[in-house]
Amino acid sequence: MSESVVPPPSATQGDTQQPETFKRSIGLVSNFSLGFTYLSPGAGVLSIFALGLATAGPPSIWWFPIVAAGQLLVALVFGEVVSQYPITGGIYPWARRLWGRRYAWMAAWIYMAALAVTITALVQFAIPFLANLFRIELTPGSGLAIGLGLLAVAFLLNSTGTKTLAMVARIGFYCELIGVVALGLYLLLFQRKNSFGVLFDSMGIAADSSYLWAFMLAALVGLWQFYGFEACGDVAEEVKNPERRIPLAMILTIVVGLVAAFIAYAGFLLAAPNLADIVAGNVADPIPEIVRGSTGDLGMNLLLVVAATIFLSAALSQQAALSRLLFSFARDGMLPGSRWLSKLHEEVGGSGAVPRNAMVVACIAPMLITVWLYFKPDSVVAVTAFAVLGIYVCFQMVVLAALRQRIKGWRPAGPWTLGPFGLVINVLALIYGVAAMVLLAVPGDPSLGFVDRWIVLIGLAVVLVLGGVYMLIARPYGSSDAPEGDAIEVADRIRRAAEPTVAE
């Protein structure tokens, strides 16, 4: 099976067919690495460290286990869905098969916007590290060039094929473990300058008001970190034995990501000689200073090389996820230019196929937002929060659709199921997701203007309105005859097909 080219599951179940197909060349390790480098605890910690400490002080680290626990519930629900529907595209085909084409269209529309913004936010956080590595003076113009260059390099690597994607994902995974986790452990064991008790010390944050409010505002530390595991399912038609391996890969992504992020964040925090200044917001880019103070210039240069690799790997994985979503969406005729977007091209070497046209869009969209941020540099945090909120809305659309099907009698029939615990876990996942969305939508500094305070919800509202208007006017779902809302029917069919085997 690993050497054969197989038809997409959606095609075999009645979706629009096409002559080209993906090749199942991704194993468990590569699939896990893809999700892990998208989630990227290294990139997450490097990106959000200063903001987290300035918002809630050292206790902001506890958002990692809180969010990881909630996202694990979501991943368990996703695992049952992808086990029954191992179809490329993730959120879109799952929502379609669990609810319907209109519902899935809106979920995919939001997810596309959120993914494009997520890639852009990642690139913005990568720019200072890349400028440091290549000794480029960081100006608005040089930052724009670095950001566009990173996106272009990720596209070129992605367009060569799945093997390159898997290889870079594995390299990024090893860099995360060796370069960030090992460094965090080294700082904890040999360069610690602060006691472990400081992890529970707010260090004067919100001294004149409730610290709980400050801690809640720091939720972005964990919420930004723990998504990306769904990318394991975005490439389902390129994975060997996806029904069993993808659920496991998603769970491993969250668990290993939690350990890695916690160690790295704690290592940098406890090794900081100027922790009070970082918490006060007086140090814009503290991690290079912490590493230089503990390991010298050599250690800092190694960190910059590792950071560049991690950010490139994460951008590659996120672009791949967006391109597969676009391809899956277009394969069902749901987008303008669907015929062009759903075309597959031969990989370099001719061993398989890649959705190169969809990759072009997955590269250009973040480039356009990057150019917009050149003129609005103070919007990076708001853009990041919008990206996370959009992703969480899409996650919960799938979780809600799965719960709706369970209430109607759906018993997931893939080889990987939660059994009698499925309903409880589904309900808990929905409660967690709603709470997370509320935290992300909470307005910021009350001293800001109305638009600045509510920019995240305003951005989401714009995406919803534009998508809704286009859906009502163009009716993009009208020409698609792909299956929808058939979770119970498919599960029953799978069970009936398995009955003779059980009897034997």
C-alpha positions as CSV (number, residue, x, y, z in Angstrom):
1,M,0.0,0.0,0.0
2,S,2.8,2.4,0.8
3,E,4.0,2.4,-2.8
4,S,0.7,2.5,-4.6
5,V,-1.3,5.5,-5.7
6,V,-4.8,5.2,-4.3
7,P,-8.0,7.1,-5.1
8,P,-9.2,9.6,-2.6
9,P,-11.8,8.2,-0.2
10,S,-14.2,11.0,-1.0
11,A,-14.2,10.0,-4.7
12,T,-15.0,6.4,-3.8
13,Q,-18.0,7.7,-1.8
14,G,-19.5,9.7,-4.5
15,D,-17.5,13.0,-4.6
16,T,-16.4,14.6,-7.9
17,Q,-13.7,12.4,-9.4
18,Q,-10.6,13.4,-11.2
19,P,-7.9,11.5,-12.9
20,E,-5.0,12.4,-10.7
21,T,-4.6,11.1,-7.2
22,F,-2.5,11.5,-4.1
23,K,0.1,8.9,-3.1
24,R,0.1,7.4,0.4
25,S,3.7,8.1,1.3
26,I,3.3,9.6,4.8
27,G,3.8,7.3,7.8
28,L,3.0,7.8,11.5
29,V,6.2,9.6,12.4
30,S,5.9,12.0,9.4
31,N,2.2,12.6,10.1
32,F,2.9,13.3,13.7
33,S,5.9,15.6,12.7
34,L,3.6,17.5,10.4
35,G,1.1,18.2,13.1
36,F,3.9,18.9,15.6
37,T,5.7,21.4,13.4
38,Y,2.4,23.2,12.7
39,L,1.6,23.3,16.4
40,S,5.4,24.1,16.9
41,P,5.9,24.5,20.6
42,G,9.3,26.1,19.8
43,A,7.8,28.7,17.5
44,G,5.0,29.3,19.9
45,V,7.3,29.9,22.9
46,L,9.6,32.1,20.9
47,S,6.7,34.1,19.6
48,I,4.6,34.6,22.7
49,F,7.2,34.6,25.6
50,A,7.5,38.3,26.1
51,L,3.8,39.0,25.6
52,G,2.9,36.3,28.1
53,L,5.2,37.6,30.8
54,A,4.2,41.2,30.3
55,T,0.5,40.3,30.5
56,A,0.3,38.0,33.5
57,G,3.9,37.4,34.7
58,P,5.4,33.9,35.3
59,P,2.1,32.2,36.1
60,S,1.1,32.6,32.4
61,I,3.0,29.3,32.0
62,W,0.0,27.4,33.5
63,W,-2.1,28.2,30.4
64,F,-0.1,25.5,28.6
65,P,-1.5,22.5,30.6
66,I,-5.0,24.1,30.8
67,V,-5.3,24.6,27.1
68,A,-3.6,21.3,26.3
69,A,-6.2,19.4,28.4
70,G,-9.1,21.1,26.6
71,Q,-7.6,20.6,23.1
72,L,-7.0,17.0,23.9
73,L,-10.8,16.6,24.3
74,V,-11.2,18.2,20.9
75,A,-8.6,16.0,19.3
76,L,-10.4,12.9,20.7
77,V,-13.6,14.0,18.9
78,F,-11.7,14.7,15.7
79,G,-10.0,11.3,16.0
80,E,-13.4,9.5,15.8
81,V,-14.4,11.7,12.8
82,V,-11.3,11.2,10.8
83,S,-11.2,7.5,11.5
84,Q,-14.6,7.2,9.8
85,Y,-13.8,9.9,7.1
86,P,-10.1,9.8,6.3
87,I,-10.5,12.6,3.6
88,T,-8.1,15.3,2.6
89,G,-9.1,18.8,3.8
90,G,-9.9,18.2,7.5
91,I,-12.4,20.7,8.8
92,Y,-14.4,21.1,5.6
93,P,-15.1,17.4,4.7
94,W,-15.7,16.6,8.4
95,A,-18.3,19.4,8.8
96,R,-19.9,18.4,5.5
97,R,-20.3,14.8,6.4
98,L,-21.5,15.5,9.9
99,W,-23.9,18.3,9.1
100,G,-24.3,19.6,5.5
101,R,-22.8,21.5,2.6
102,R,-23.9,25.0,3.6
103,Y,-22.6,24.5,7.2
104,A,-19.4,23.0,5.8
105,W,-19.0,25.9,3.4
106,M,-19.1,28.5,6.1
107,A,-16.7,26.4,8.3
108,A,-14.2,26.1,5.5
109,W,-14.6,29.9,4.6
110,I,-13.7,30.9,8.2
111,Y,-10.9,28.3,8.4
112,M,-9.3,29.5,5.2
113,A,-9.3,33.1,6.5
114,A,-8.0,32.0,9.9
115,L,-5.2,29.8,8.4
116,A,-4.1,32.6,6.1
117,V,-3.9,35.0,9.1
118,T,-2.2,32.3,11.2
119,I,0.6,31.9,8.6
120,T,1.0,35.7,8.5
121,A,1.2,36.0,12.3
122,L,3.8,33.2,12.4
123,V,5.9,35.0,9.8
124,Q,5.7,38.3,11.8
125,F,7.1,36.5,14.9
126,A,9.8,34.9,12.8
127,I,11.1,38.2,11.3
128,P,13.2,39.4,14.3
129,F,15.0,36.0,14.6
130,L,15.7,35.8,10.9
131,A,17.0,39.4,10.9
132,N,19.3,38.6,13.8
133,L,20.6,35.4,12.1
134,F,21.4,37.1,8.8
135,R,22.7,40.3,10.5
136,I,20.1,42.4,8.8
137,E,19.1,45.7,10.3
138,L,15.5,45.4,11.2
139,T,13.4,48.2,9.6
140,P,9.9,48.1,8.3
141,G,11.2,47.6,4.8
142,S,13.6,44.8,5.7
143,G,11.0,43.1,7.8
144,L,8.6,43.1,4.9
145,A,11.2,41.6,2.6
146,I,12.1,38.9,5.2
147,G,8.5,37.9,5.7
148,L,7.8,37.7,2.0
149,G,11.0,35.7,1.5
150,L,10.1,33.2,4.1
151,L,6.7,32.6,2.5
152,A,8.2,32.2,-0.9
153,V,10.8,29.7,0.3
154,A,8.1,27.7,2.1
155,F,6.0,27.6,-1.2
156,L,9.0,26.5,-3.3
157,L,9.7,23.6,-0.9
158,N,6.0,22.7,-0.6
159,S,5.6,22.6,-4.4
160,T,8.2,19.9,-4.9
161,G,6.0,17.3,-3.2
162,T,4.9,15.4,-0.2
163,K,8.3,13.9,0.5
164,T,9.9,17.3,0.9
165,L,7.0,18.3,3.2
166,A,7.5,15.2,5.3
167,M,11.3,15.6,5.4
168,V,11.2,19.3,6.4
169,A,8.6,18.4,9.0
170,R,10.9,15.8,10.5
171,I,13.8,18.2,10.5
172,G,11.7,20.8,12.2
173,F,10.6,18.2,14.8
174,Y,14.2,17.3,15.6
175,C,15.1,21.0,15.8
176,E,12.2,21.5,18.2
177,L,13.4,18.7,20.5
178,I,17.1,19.3,20.3
179,G,17.3,23.0,19.8
180,V,14.5,24.2,22.0
181,V,13.6,21.5,24.5
182,A,17.3,20.5,25.1
183,L,18.1,24.2,25.5
184,G,15.3,24.6,28.0
185,L,16.5,21.6,30.0
186,Y,20.0,23.0,30.0
187,L,18.8,26.4,31.3
188,L,16.7,24.7,34.0
189,L,19.5,22.4,35.2
190,F,22.6,24.6,34.9
191,Q,21.7,28.2,34.3
192,R,18.7,28.8,36.6
193,K,18.7,32.2,38.2
194,N,15.2,32.2,39.6
195,S,13.5,29.8,42.0
196,F,10.6,27.5,40.9
197,G,8.4,29.5,43.3
198,V,8.4,32.4,40.8
199,L,6.1,30.3,38.6
200,F,3.4,31.2,41.1
201,D,4.5,34.8,41.6
202,S,2.6,37.5,39.7
203,M,5.5,39.9,40.3
204,G,3.2,42.9,40.8
205,I,1.1,42.5,37.7
206,A,-2.3,44.1,38.2
207,A,-1.3,45.3,41.6
208,D,-4.2,47.7,41.9
209,S,-6.8,45.3,40.4
210,S,-7.7,41.6,40.2
211,Y,-4.9,39.4,39.1
212,L,-7.4,36.9,37.9
213,W,-8.4,39.3,35.1
214,A,-4.7,39.7,34.1
215,F,-4.3,35.9,34.1
216,M,-7.4,35.5,31.9
217,L,-6.1,38.0,29.4
218,A,-2.9,35.9,29.1
219,A,-5.0,32.9,27.8
220,L,-3.5,33.6,24.3
221,V,-0.3,32.1,25.6
222,G,-1.8,28.7,25.5
223,L,-4.6,29.2,23.0
224,W,-2.0,30.3,20.3
225,Q,0.1,27.3,21.1
226,F,-2.2,24.3,21.0
227,Y,-3.7,24.1,17.6
228,G,-2.2,22.6,14.5
229,F,-2.8,19.0,15.5
230,E,-5.7,19.0,13.0
231,A,-3.1,19.3,10.2
232,C,-2.5,15.5,10.7
233,G,-6.0,15.0,9.2
234,D,-5.6,17.6,6.4
235,V,-3.4,15.3,4.4
236,A,-5.4,12.1,5.2
237,E,-5.3,10.8,1.6
238,E,-1.5,11.0,1.7
239,V,-1.2,8.9,5.0
240,K,-0.7,5.2,5.2
241,N,-3.5,3.5,7.3
242,P,-5.0,7.0,8.1
243,E,-8.0,5.6,10.0
244,R,-5.7,4.5,12.9
245,R,-2.6,6.6,12.5
246,I,-4.1,10.1,12.3
247,P,-6.0,10.0,15.6
248,L,-2.8,8.7,17.3
249,A,-0.7,11.4,15.6
250,M,-3.1,14.2,16.8
251,I,-3.0,13.0,20.4
252,L,0.8,12.7,20.3
253,T,1.1,16.2,18.9
254,I,-0.7,17.7,21.8
255,V,1.0,15.6,24.6
256,V,4.5,16.0,23.3
257,G,3.9,19.6,22.4
258,L,2.8,20.3,26.0
259,V,6.0,18.8,27.4
260,A,8.2,20.6,24.9
261,A,6.4,24.0,25.4
262,F,6.4,23.8,29.2
263,I,10.1,22.9,29.4
264,A,11.1,25.6,26.9
265,Y,9.0,28.4,28.5
266,A,10.1,27.4,32.0
267,G,13.8,27.3,31.0
268,F,13.8,30.7,29.5
269,L,11.8,32.1,32.4
270,L,13.9,30.7,35.2
271,A,17.2,31.5,33.5
272,A,16.3,35.2,32.9
273,P,18.6,37.5,34.9
274,N,16.4,40.4,34.3
275,L,13.0,38.8,34.8
276,A,11.5,41.9,36.5
277,D,12.3,44.0,33.5
278,I,10.8,41.4,31.1
279,V,7.6,41.3,33.2
280,A,7.4,45.1,33.2
281,G,7.5,45.0,29.4
282,N,10.9,46.8,29.2
283,V,12.6,44.1,27.1
284,A,11.1,43.7,23.6
285,D,13.0,40.6,22.6
286,P,14.2,38.9,25.7
287,I,15.0,35.3,24.6
288,P,18.2,36.1,22.6
289,E,19.5,38.1,25.6
290,I,18.7,35.2,28.0
291,V,20.5,32.7,25.8
292,R,23.5,35.0,25.2
293,G,23.8,35.6,28.9
294,S,23.7,31.8,29.7
295,T,25.6,30.3,26.7
296,G,27.5,33.2,25.1
297,D,27.4,34.2,21.4
298,L,27.8,30.6,20.2
299,G,24.7,29.5,22.0
300,M,22.7,32.5,20.7
301,N,23.8,31.9,17.1
302,L,22.8,28.2,17.4
303,L,19.4,29.3,18.8
304,L,18.9,31.6,15.8
305,V,19.7,28.8,13.3
306,V,17.3,26.5,15.2
307,A,14.6,29.2,15.3
308,A,14.9,29.8,11.6
309,T,14.5,26.1,10.9
310,I,11.5,25.9,13.2
311,F,9.7,28.9,11.7
312,L,10.3,27.6,8.2
313,S,9.0,24.2,9.1
314,A,6.0,25.6,10.7
315,A,5.3,27.9,7.8
316,L,5.7,24.9,5.4
317,S,3.2,22.8,7.5
318,Q,0.6,25.6,7.7
319,Q,0.8,26.3,4.0
320,A,0.4,22.6,3.3
321,A,-2.7,22.5,5.5
322,L,-4.2,25.6,3.8
323,S,-3.5,24.2,0.3
324,R,-5.2,20.9,1.1
325,L,-8.2,22.7,2.5
326,L,-8.4,24.8,-0.7
327,F,-8.0,21.6,-2.8
328,S,-10.7,19.7,-0.9
329,F,-13.1,22.7,-1.0
330,A,-12.5,23.2,-4.8
331,R,-12.8,19.5,-5.6
332,D,-16.4,19.8,-4.6
333,G,-16.9,22.8,-6.8
334,M,-17.3,25.2,-3.8
335,L,-15.0,28.0,-4.8
336,P,-14.5,30.4,-7.7
337,G,-12.0,28.9,-10.0
338,S,-12.6,25.4,-8.5
339,R,-11.5,23.6,-11.6
340,W,-8.1,25.3,-11.5
341,L,-7.7,25.0,-7.7
342,S,-8.6,21.3,-7.7
343,K,-6.0,20.4,-10.3
344,L,-3.1,18.1,-9.1
345,H,0.4,18.2,-10.6
346,E,3.1,15.6,-10.6
347,E,5.6,15.9,-7.8
348,V,9.3,16.5,-8.7
349,G,10.5,13.1,-9.6
350,G,7.0,12.0,-10.8
351,S,6.3,9.8,-7.8
352,G,3.0,11.4,-6.8
353,A,0.8,14.5,-7.0
354,V,0.5,17.8,-5.2
355,P,-2.2,20.6,-5.4
356,R,0.3,23.2,-6.7
357,N,-2.4,25.7,-7.8
358,A,-3.9,25.7,-4.3
359,M,-0.4,26.1,-2.9
360,V,-0.1,29.3,-5.0
361,V,-3.1,30.8,-3.3
362,A,-2.0,29.5,0.1
363,C,1.2,31.5,-0.4
364,I,-0.2,34.7,-2.0
365,A,-3.0,35.3,0.6
366,P,-0.5,35.5,3.6
367,M,1.8,37.7,1.5
368,L,-1.0,40.2,0.9
369,I,-1.8,40.3,4.7
370,T,1.9,40.7,5.4
371,V,2.0,43.7,3.1
372,W,-1.0,45.1,4.9
373,L,0.8,44.7,8.3
374,Y,3.7,46.8,6.8
375,F,1.3,49.7,7.0
376,K,-0.4,48.6,10.3
377,P,2.5,47.2,12.4
378,D,0.7,47.6,15.7
379,S,-2.0,45.1,14.6
380,V,0.1,42.0,15.0
381,V,-1.4,40.9,18.4
382,A,-4.9,41.6,17.2
383,V,-4.2,39.7,14.0
384,T,-2.9,36.8,16.1
385,A,-6.0,36.8,18.3
386,F,-8.2,36.8,15.2
387,A,-6.4,33.9,13.8
388,V,-6.8,31.8,16.9
389,L,-10.4,32.8,17.4
390,G,-11.2,31.8,13.8
391,I,-9.5,28.4,14.2
392,Y,-11.4,27.8,17.4
393,V,-14.8,28.7,15.9
394,C,-14.1,26.1,13.1
395,F,-13.0,23.5,15.6
396,Q,-16.2,24.0,17.6
397,M,-18.3,23.8,14.4
398,V,-17.0,20.3,14.0
399,V,-17.4,19.4,17.6
400,L,-21.0,20.8,17.6
401,A,-21.8,18.9,14.4
402,A,-20.4,15.6,15.9
403,L,-22.6,16.1,19.1
404,R,-25.6,16.8,16.9
405,Q,-25.1,13.5,15.1
406,R,-24.5,11.6,18.4
407,I,-27.8,12.9,19.7
408,K,-29.5,11.7,16.5
409,G,-28.0,8.2,17.0
410,W,-24.5,8.3,15.4
411,R,-22.1,5.7,16.7
412,P,-18.7,6.3,15.0
413,A,-17.7,3.3,13.0
414,G,-14.1,3.9,12.2
415,P,-11.5,1.5,13.7
416,W,-10.6,4.2,16.2
417,T,-13.4,5.1,18.6
418,L,-14.1,6.4,22.1
419,G,-16.8,3.8,22.8
420,P,-19.2,4.7,25.6
421,F,-17.1,7.8,26.6
422,G,-17.7,9.5,23.3
423,L,-20.8,11.5,24.3
424,V,-19.3,12.8,27.5
425,I,-16.0,13.8,25.9
426,N,-17.9,15.5,23.0
427,V,-19.9,17.6,25.5
428,L,-16.8,18.6,27.5
429,A,-15.0,19.5,24.3
430,L,-17.8,21.8,23.3
431,I,-17.9,23.5,26.8
432,Y,-14.1,24.0,26.7
433,G,-14.3,25.4,23.1
434,V,-17.0,28.0,24.0
435,A,-15.0,29.1,27.0
436,A,-11.9,29.5,24.9
437,M,-13.7,31.6,22.3
438,V,-15.1,33.9,25.0
439,L,-11.6,34.5,26.3
440,L,-10.3,35.3,22.8
441,A,-13.1,37.7,22.2
442,V,-12.8,39.6,25.5
443,P,-12.0,43.3,24.7
444,G,-8.5,44.6,25.4
445,D,-7.3,47.7,27.2
446,P,-10.3,49.8,28.2
447,S,-8.3,53.0,27.4
448,L,-8.3,52.0,23.7
449,G,-10.9,53.2,21.2
450,F,-14.0,51.1,20.4
451,V,-12.6,49.6,17.2
452,D,-9.2,48.7,18.7
453,R,-10.9,47.1,21.7
454,W,-13.2,44.9,19.7
455,I,-11.1,44.4,16.6
456,V,-11.0,40.6,16.9
457,L,-14.8,40.3,16.9
458,I,-15.1,42.9,14.2
459,G,-12.7,40.9,12.0
460,L,-14.6,37.7,12.6
461,A,-17.9,39.5,11.8
462,V,-16.5,40.8,8.5
463,V,-15.4,37.3,7.5
464,L,-18.8,35.9,8.4
465,V,-20.8,38.7,6.6
466,L,-18.6,38.4,3.5
467,G,-18.9,34.7,3.4
468,G,-22.6,34.7,4.1
469,V,-23.4,37.3,1.4
470,Y,-21.3,35.3,-1.2
471,M,-22.9,32.1,-0.2
472,L,-26.4,33.5,-0.5
473,I,-25.8,35.3,-3.8
474,A,-23.5,32.8,-5.6
475,R,-24.8,29.6,-4.0
476,P,-21.3,28.0,-4.5
477,Y,-22.6,24.7,-2.9
478,G,-25.4,24.4,-5.5
479,S,-23.5,22.5,-8.1
480,S,-21.9,20.0,-5.8
481,D,-23.2,16.5,-5.4
482,A,-20.7,15.4,-2.9
483,P,-22.1,13.4,0.1
484,E,-23.3,15.4,3.1
485,G,-24.9,14.7,6.5
486,D,-24.4,11.0,6.1
487,A,-22.5,10.1,9.3
488,I,-25.2,7.7,10.6
489,E,-25.7,6.1,7.2
490,V,-22.0,5.5,6.6
491,A,-21.5,4.2,10.1
492,D,-24.3,1.7,9.6
493,R,-22.9,0.6,6.2
494,I,-19.5,0.1,7.7
495,R,-20.9,-2.1,10.5
496,R,-23.0,-4.1,8.1
497,A,-20.0,-4.7,5.9
498,A,-18.0,-5.9,8.9
499,E,-20.7,-8.3,10.1
500,P,-19.7,-11.3,8.0
501,T,-16.1,-10.9,9.0
502,V,-17.1,-10.9,12.7
503,A,-19.3,-14.0,12.2
504,E,-16.4,-15.8,10.6
